Amino acid sequence: MAYYRPYHPPADPVLVRDLTRQQDELRTHVQLQPLAAEPMLIAGCDSSFPTPETVLSVFVVLRFPSLEVVEKVYHTSSVTLPYIPGLLAFREAPNLLLAYEKLQHRPDVIMVDGHGIAHPRRMGIAAHLGVMLNRPTFGVAKQKLTGVYQEPALQKGSITPLTDKSGELLGEVIRSKDKVNPLFVSPGHLCDQATATRLTLACLRGYKLPEPTRLADHWAEEFKKELR
């Protein structure tokens, strides 16, 4: 997900309170646990905004562990909410759910370009999607949203914990390529940290981003061309 945000006027405080309440309720459904079995299909998903009024969401399904692309779909909708910090899922998840419904192959686990529980209310977009779909999800984000960490060593595969101020584990900070900025990996729903980290590392193919989200981002750019 792109992290540059154009200026938006402050959101309606009544709307913010309502969405925060919904987020708190969704959080009660989050379950962190290992996968029941090794995945055969893993999906990556991402959203982008071809215009300020349009959201485009992509799912790419890959075989695991070969990472051969099986299927890719997209869906576009009108943007219905402004960008509100901490409530990104309500802006992007509805369109992601519509894209997911187009899939002919249902993945065993979904890697989301964004955060899982590494969120101020433990309810990032990966957790949100996981609860809505009742499918295993985890987040791989390019920037920290909350928490504290020590910078991992510069070598690929170096890992440090991401925690809140009380020491609660929110995620792990992973150097996915030598001397590049790290990724922030956290479980979303029906997944645990060990699984999220293991699958992220298993999906690296020489780029900063693991293949599921890298390809979702790539195809988002390609699908944009179809809208022009």
Helices and strands as residue ranges (DSSP letters): H 13-27, E 41-51, E 54-63, E 69-78, H 88-100, E 109-113, H 125-133, E 137-141, E 159-163, E 169-174, E 183-189, H 193-202, H 211-227
